[in-house]
Amino acid sequence: MPRQIGLMLLATLLFHLSAGGQSYQETSIPYYSETLRVAYNTEMLSLQLPEVSERGLIQQFNNLAKSDYTTLLRSMQQARKLFQLNDWLYYQLIRKTTDKLYHTQPPPARELACWFLLSQSGFDTRLAYKDDDVFVFVYTQDAVFEAPLIEDKGRNYVNLTNIHSGNNQQRALYLLDFQPNPKGHAFSFQLKLLPLLRPTVVEKQVRFPFKGKRYQIKVLADETIRQYMNDYPLIDEAAYLDIPFSPGLSGSLLPQLSKLLEGRNEWEATELLAAFTRSAFAYKEDKECFGHSKPMAAEEVFLYPFSDCEDRTALFVRLVDTLLHLPMVVIAYPGHLTVGVALPQGRPGFFRYQGRAYYICDPTGPQNSETIGQAPEGYKDSPFEIIRAYP
């Protein structure tokens, strides 16, 4: 469905819901580069906040279930489908919506509404509480770091309320003995399709040397990606490798690199892409740049002034997979991420994996060099682990 038609249908749906009775209202929700409109029944907002206790919290869930919550839920699920939101970005929509609707009420009211809507969206959720605070948990099979977790009945639940706390130690809480959706599905943080949000296009210019020549490339990157990735929790580093380029970056970067690769064999083409990722960007460790670990999607390398080995690996993997279609392995050394590419076995320095000869093509360095087939500096005799293979 074209985006414009989808927006018209959503607006029409919300108009009819709003016009159906005096208890219905609409509100605008700022959502990254978009402004979304949702309809809701004010009955949901008029419920009295219960005491934070086992009985009171369960009763609040039941009271919300008796209200006309479907109007709000349908609005958000329609937006989710229209904008192609994954689970995390859908949760961000729920969070931004409940923050707006319950902005005059104490924080527990927002958390309870968020917990309820996630549960009604099909997720296996739990609620925990302590004193006057409540915390929303959701079942996930993904690795989430520096976030509080609990384990119950063989399932891991991540604390969405405090997911950005930077502390994976869960303080002592009371887990509510109530599971709204025990057969609910797992919450996923994977981002294999970009959301269809309005792009915020910025022009970037990069330069890099290759075999005695200097090349200059102008590209169009999407600042909206940086906005929503900035809200992302710290997940497994391999998950960032699957995040695709925006249409703007694909349409501007890939044709220019393809032209530079014309007539080159697999070795020379791989060397060119290695030279590009090593030398077109400035290097700085996350802790120095951000004060904390900040893995990037490949496109974000163009949107920040600095990047490190994890970020360049994501970019190099996207480029080799898209332009060269060569088998690759992603290699984790202690404190360093790099890539091995399967190339014709004509040079020393390869290692074997599942019957193929792979040459390390470090996308971080050495800067101003296209040399491949060598272990990263300082890691020649270090053990490594293969964390992802691309056929």
C-alpha positions as CSV (number, residue, x, y, z in Angstrom):
1,M,0.0,0.0,0.0
2,P,1.4,3.4,-0.9
3,R,2.3,5.5,2.1
4,Q,0.1,8.4,1.2
5,I,-3.0,6.2,0.7
6,G,-2.2,4.4,4.0
7,L,-2.1,7.8,5.8
8,M,-5.4,8.8,4.3
9,L,-7.0,5.5,5.4
10,L,-5.6,5.9,8.9
11,A,-6.9,9.5,9.2
12,T,-10.4,8.4,7.9
13,L,-10.5,5.5,10.5
14,L,-9.5,7.9,13.3
15,F,-12.1,10.5,12.2
16,H,-14.9,8.0,12.3
17,L,-13.8,6.6,15.7
18,S,-13.6,10.1,17.1
19,A,-17.0,11.1,15.7
20,G,-18.7,8.0,17.1
21,G,-19.3,9.5,20.6
22,Q,-18.3,12.3,22.9
23,S,-16.0,10.1,24.9
24,Y,-13.7,9.7,21.9
25,Q,-10.8,12.0,21.3
26,E,-7.7,12.2,19.1
27,T,-4.3,13.4,19.9
28,S,-1.0,13.9,18.1
29,I,2.0,11.8,19.0
30,P,5.5,13.1,17.9
31,Y,7.2,10.0,16.7
32,Y,10.7,10.7,15.3
33,S,10.3,12.3,11.9
34,E,6.5,11.8,11.9
35,T,3.6,13.1,13.8
36,L,1.0,10.3,14.3
37,R,-2.6,10.7,15.3
38,V,-4.3,8.2,17.6
39,A,-7.8,7.9,18.8
40,Y,-8.8,6.8,22.3
41,N,-11.7,6.7,24.7
42,T,-11.3,9.0,27.6
43,E,-12.7,6.3,29.8
44,M,-9.2,4.7,29.9
45,L,-7.8,7.9,31.5
46,S,-10.6,8.3,34.2
47,L,-9.7,5.1,36.0
48,Q,-8.5,5.8,39.6
49,L,-4.9,4.9,40.2
50,P,-4.8,1.9,42.6
51,E,-2.5,1.4,45.5
52,V,0.7,-0.3,44.5
53,S,-0.1,-3.8,45.8
54,E,-0.7,-7.3,44.5
55,R,-4.5,-6.8,44.6
56,G,-4.6,-3.2,43.4
57,L,-2.4,-3.8,40.4
58,I,-4.3,-6.9,39.2
59,Q,-7.6,-5.0,39.7
60,Q,-6.2,-2.1,37.6
61,F,-5.4,-4.5,34.7
62,N,-9.0,-5.9,34.9
63,N,-10.4,-2.4,35.0
64,L,-8.5,-1.5,31.8
65,A,-9.7,-4.7,30.2
66,K,-13.3,-3.6,30.8
67,S,-12.7,-0.2,29.3
68,D,-12.9,0.7,25.6
69,Y,-9.1,0.1,25.1
70,T,-9.6,-1.3,21.6
71,T,-9.9,2.1,20.0
72,L,-6.4,3.1,21.1
73,L,-5.0,-0.3,20.4
74,R,-6.4,-0.4,16.9
75,S,-5.0,3.1,16.2
76,M,-1.5,2.0,17.3
77,Q,-1.6,-1.3,15.5
78,Q,-2.7,0.4,12.3
79,A,0.3,2.8,12.6
80,R,2.5,-0.2,13.3
81,K,1.5,-1.8,10.1
82,L,1.6,1.4,8.0
83,F,5.1,2.3,9.2
84,Q,6.5,-1.2,9.3
85,L,7.5,-1.0,12.9
86,N,9.4,-3.9,14.6
87,D,8.6,-4.9,18.2
88,W,11.0,-2.3,19.7
89,L,9.7,0.6,17.6
90,Y,6.1,-0.4,18.3
91,Y,6.9,-0.4,22.0
92,Q,8.4,3.1,21.5
93,L,5.0,4.1,20.0
94,I,3.2,2.7,23.0
95,R,5.6,4.5,25.3
96,K,5.3,7.8,23.6
97,T,1.5,7.5,23.5
98,T,1.0,6.6,27.1
99,D,3.5,9.3,28.2
100,K,1.3,11.8,26.3
101,L,-2.1,10.5,27.4
102,Y,-1.1,10.1,31.1
103,H,1.2,13.1,31.4
104,T,-0.8,14.6,34.2
105,Q,-0.9,11.4,36.2
106,P,1.9,9.8,38.3
107,P,4.4,7.5,36.6
108,P,2.7,4.2,37.8
109,A,-0.3,5.1,35.7
110,R,1.8,5.3,32.5
111,E,3.6,2.0,33.3
112,L,0.3,0.2,34.0
113,A,-1.2,1.4,30.7
114,C,2.0,0.4,28.8
115,W,2.0,-3.0,30.5
116,F,-1.7,-3.5,29.6
117,L,-1.3,-2.5,25.9
118,L,1.8,-4.7,25.4
119,S,-0.1,-7.6,26.9
120,Q,-3.1,-7.0,24.7
121,S,-0.7,-6.8,21.7
122,G,0.2,-10.4,22.2
123,F,3.4,-10.3,24.2
124,D,4.2,-12.3,27.3
125,T,4.6,-9.6,29.9
126,R,5.2,-9.4,33.7
127,L,4.9,-6.6,36.2
128,A,7.1,-6.0,39.2
129,Y,6.8,-3.4,41.9
130,K,8.5,-1.9,45.0
131,D,7.2,0.8,47.2
132,D,5.3,3.2,44.8
133,D,7.1,2.2,41.7
134,V,6.1,-0.3,39.0
135,F,8.2,-1.9,36.2
136,V,7.2,-3.4,32.9
137,F,8.9,-6.6,31.9
138,V,8.6,-8.5,28.6
139,Y,9.7,-12.0,27.6
140,T,12.5,-12.0,25.0
141,Q,14.9,-14.5,23.5
142,D,17.4,-11.8,22.4
143,A,20.5,-10.9,24.2
144,V,20.1,-7.5,25.9
145,F,23.0,-6.0,27.8
146,E,23.3,-3.5,30.6
147,A,19.6,-3.9,31.3
148,P,17.9,-5.5,34.3
149,L,16.6,-9.0,33.7
150,I,14.5,-11.6,35.6
151,E,14.0,-15.3,35.0
152,D,10.7,-17.0,35.7
153,K,9.4,-20.3,34.6
154,G,12.3,-20.8,32.2
155,R,11.8,-17.5,30.4
156,N,13.9,-14.4,30.5
157,Y,12.2,-11.1,30.9
158,V,13.8,-7.7,30.3
159,N,12.9,-4.6,32.3
160,L,11.6,-2.2,29.6
161,T,11.0,0.6,32.2
162,N,14.7,0.7,33.1
163,I,16.2,-0.7,30.0
164,H,18.6,2.2,29.7
165,S,19.7,2.1,33.3
166,G,23.2,0.9,32.2
167,N,23.0,-1.7,35.0
168,N,22.1,-5.3,34.4
169,Q,21.7,-5.9,38.1
170,Q,18.0,-6.1,39.0
171,R,17.3,-4.6,42.4
172,A,15.0,-6.6,44.7
173,L,11.4,-6.3,43.4
174,Y,8.1,-8.0,44.0
175,L,7.1,-9.9,40.9
176,L,3.3,-9.7,40.5
177,D,1.8,-13.2,40.7
178,F,-0.3,-12.5,37.6
179,Q,0.6,-13.4,34.0
180,P,-1.8,-11.8,31.5
181,N,-0.6,-13.7,28.5
182,P,1.4,-16.8,29.5
183,K,1.4,-18.1,25.9
184,G,2.3,-14.8,24.5
185,H,5.1,-14.5,21.9
186,A,8.6,-13.3,22.5
187,F,9.5,-9.6,22.1
188,S,12.2,-9.1,19.4
189,F,14.7,-6.3,19.0
190,Q,15.8,-7.4,15.5
191,L,15.7,-4.8,12.8
192,K,15.9,-6.5,9.5
193,L,13.6,-4.1,7.7
194,L,13.8,-0.3,8.2
195,P,10.6,1.4,9.3
196,L,8.8,3.5,6.7
197,L,9.3,6.8,8.4
198,R,9.8,10.0,6.7
199,P,13.5,10.3,5.8
200,T,15.6,13.2,7.0
201,V,18.1,13.4,4.2
202,V,21.6,14.8,4.8
203,E,24.4,15.0,2.3
204,K,27.8,13.6,3.4
205,Q,31.1,13.7,1.5
206,V,33.8,11.1,2.1
207,R,37.3,10.7,0.7
208,F,39.7,7.7,0.7
209,P,42.9,6.6,-1.1
210,F,43.3,3.4,-3.1
211,K,46.5,2.3,-5.0
212,G,47.9,5.8,-5.3
213,K,44.7,7.6,-6.2
214,R,42.3,9.6,-4.1
215,Y,38.5,9.1,-4.5
216,Q,35.7,11.3,-3.4
217,I,32.1,10.2,-2.9
218,K,29.0,12.2,-2.0
219,V,26.2,10.3,-0.4
220,L,22.7,10.9,1.0
221,A,22.1,9.4,4.5
222,D,19.0,9.3,6.6
223,E,19.2,11.2,9.9
224,T,16.0,9.6,11.0
225,I,17.9,6.3,11.4
226,R,20.2,7.9,13.9
227,Q,17.3,9.3,15.9
228,Y,15.6,6.0,16.5
229,M,18.8,4.0,16.9
230,N,19.8,6.4,19.6
231,D,16.9,5.1,21.6
232,Y,17.9,1.4,21.0
233,P,19.1,-0.6,24.0
234,L,22.4,-2.4,23.8
235,I,21.8,-5.7,22.0
236,D,24.0,-8.5,20.6
237,E,26.6,-7.0,18.3
238,A,25.7,-9.5,15.5
239,A,22.2,-8.0,15.3
240,Y,23.5,-4.7,14.0
241,L,25.0,-6.5,11.0
242,D,21.6,-7.2,9.6
243,I,20.3,-3.6,9.6
244,P,20.0,-2.5,5.9
245,F,20.8,0.8,4.3
246,S,18.1,3.4,3.7
247,P,16.9,3.8,0.1
248,G,18.7,7.2,0.0
249,L,22.1,5.7,0.9
250,S,21.6,2.6,-1.2
251,G,20.7,4.8,-4.2
252,S,23.7,7.2,-3.8
253,L,26.5,5.1,-2.4
254,L,26.2,1.7,-4.1
255,P,26.2,3.0,-7.7
256,Q,29.3,5.0,-7.2
257,L,31.2,2.1,-5.5
258,S,29.9,-0.3,-8.2
259,K,31.5,1.9,-10.8
260,L,34.8,1.9,-9.0
261,L,34.7,-1.9,-8.8
262,E,34.1,-2.4,-12.5
263,G,36.8,-4.5,-14.2
264,R,38.4,-5.5,-10.9
265,N,38.9,-9.1,-9.8
266,E,37.6,-10.4,-6.4
267,W,40.9,-9.6,-4.6
268,E,41.2,-6.0,-5.9
269,A,37.5,-5.3,-5.3
270,T,37.7,-6.5,-1.7
271,E,40.8,-4.4,-1.2
272,L,39.0,-1.3,-2.5
273,L,36.1,-1.8,-0.1
274,A,38.5,-2.4,2.8
275,A,40.4,0.8,1.9
276,F,37.1,2.6,1.9
277,T,35.9,1.5,5.3
278,R,39.4,2.1,6.8
279,S,40.1,5.5,5.5
280,A,36.9,7.4,4.7
281,F,36.0,7.8,8.4
282,A,37.7,9.0,11.6
283,Y,38.2,6.5,14.3
284,K,37.4,6.8,18.0
285,E,36.4,4.3,20.6
286,D,32.8,4.4,21.9
287,K,33.8,5.1,25.5
288,E,35.8,8.2,24.4
289,C,33.1,9.4,22.0
290,F,29.9,8.6,23.8
291,G,31.0,7.6,27.3
292,H,29.4,4.1,26.8
293,S,29.2,1.3,24.3
294,K,27.4,2.4,21.2
295,P,27.3,-0.2,18.3
296,M,26.0,1.3,15.1
297,A,24.1,0.2,12.1
298,A,26.0,0.6,8.9
299,E,24.3,3.8,7.9
300,E,25.2,5.5,11.2
301,V,28.9,5.4,10.2
302,F,28.0,8.3,7.8
303,L,26.0,10.1,10.5
304,Y,28.5,10.4,13.3
305,P,32.0,12.1,13.2
306,F,33.6,8.9,14.6
307,S,33.2,5.2,14.5
308,D,35.0,2.0,15.7
309,C,35.6,-1.6,14.7
310,E,32.1,-2.8,15.4
311,D,30.6,0.0,13.3
312,R,33.1,-0.4,10.4
313,T,32.4,-4.2,10.4
314,A,28.7,-3.6,10.0
315,L,29.4,-1.3,7.0
316,F,32.0,-3.6,5.4
317,V,29.6,-6.6,5.7
318,R,26.8,-4.6,4.0
319,L,29.1,-3.6,1.2
320,V,30.6,-7.0,0.5
321,D,27.3,-8.8,0.8
322,T,25.5,-6.3,-1.6
323,L,28.3,-5.6,-4.1
324,L,30.5,-8.7,-4.2
325,H,28.3,-11.5,-2.9
326,L,31.3,-13.3,-1.4
327,P,31.1,-15.6,1.5
328,M,32.1,-14.0,4.8
329,V,32.6,-14.7,8.5
330,V,32.5,-12.1,11.2
331,I,35.3,-12.7,13.7
332,A,35.4,-11.6,17.3
333,Y,38.8,-11.2,19.0
334,P,39.0,-10.2,22.6
335,G,38.1,-6.5,22.3
336,H,38.0,-6.4,18.5
337,L,35.6,-7.2,15.7
338,T,36.7,-7.9,12.1
339,V,35.7,-9.8,9.0
340,G,37.1,-12.7,6.9
341,V,36.3,-13.0,3.2
342,A,36.5,-16.2,1.1
343,L,38.8,-15.3,-1.8
344,P,40.6,-17.4,-4.4
345,Q,43.4,-19.2,-2.6
346,G,46.5,-17.6,-4.2
347,R,48.2,-15.9,-1.3
348,P,49.4,-16.9,2.1
349,G,47.7,-15.8,5.3
350,F,44.3,-17.6,5.0
351,F,42.5,-19.8,7.6
352,R,40.0,-22.5,6.8
353,Y,36.4,-22.6,7.9
354,Q,33.9,-25.2,6.7
355,G,36.1,-26.1,3.7
356,R,36.7,-22.5,2.5
357,A,39.9,-20.4,2.6
358,Y,39.2,-17.0,4.4
359,Y,41.4,-14.0,4.4
360,I,41.1,-11.4,7.2
361,C,40.0,-8.0,5.8
362,D,40.0,-5.8,8.8
363,P,37.7,-2.8,8.0
364,T,39.3,-0.6,10.7
365,G,42.9,-0.5,9.7
366,P,45.6,0.2,9.0
367,Q,44.3,3.5,7.8
368,N,45.3,4.6,4.2
369,S,46.1,0.9,3.4
370,E,44.4,-1.7,1.2
371,T,46.4,-4.6,2.4
372,I,44.3,-7.6,3.4
373,G,45.1,-11.2,4.6
374,Q,46.7,-10.1,7.8
375,A,45.5,-10.3,11.4
376,P,44.6,-6.9,13.0
377,E,47.6,-5.2,14.7
378,G,48.2,-6.7,18.1
379,Y,46.0,-9.8,17.5
380,K,48.3,-12.0,15.4
381,D,48.4,-14.8,18.0
382,S,45.1,-14.1,19.8
383,P,42.3,-16.6,19.8
384,F,39.1,-15.6,18.0
385,E,35.5,-16.8,17.6
386,I,33.4,-16.8,14.5
387,I,30.1,-15.2,15.5
388,R,28.4,-15.0,12.1
389,A,28.8,-16.7,8.7
390,Y,27.5,-15.4,5.4
391,P,27.2,-18.1,2.7
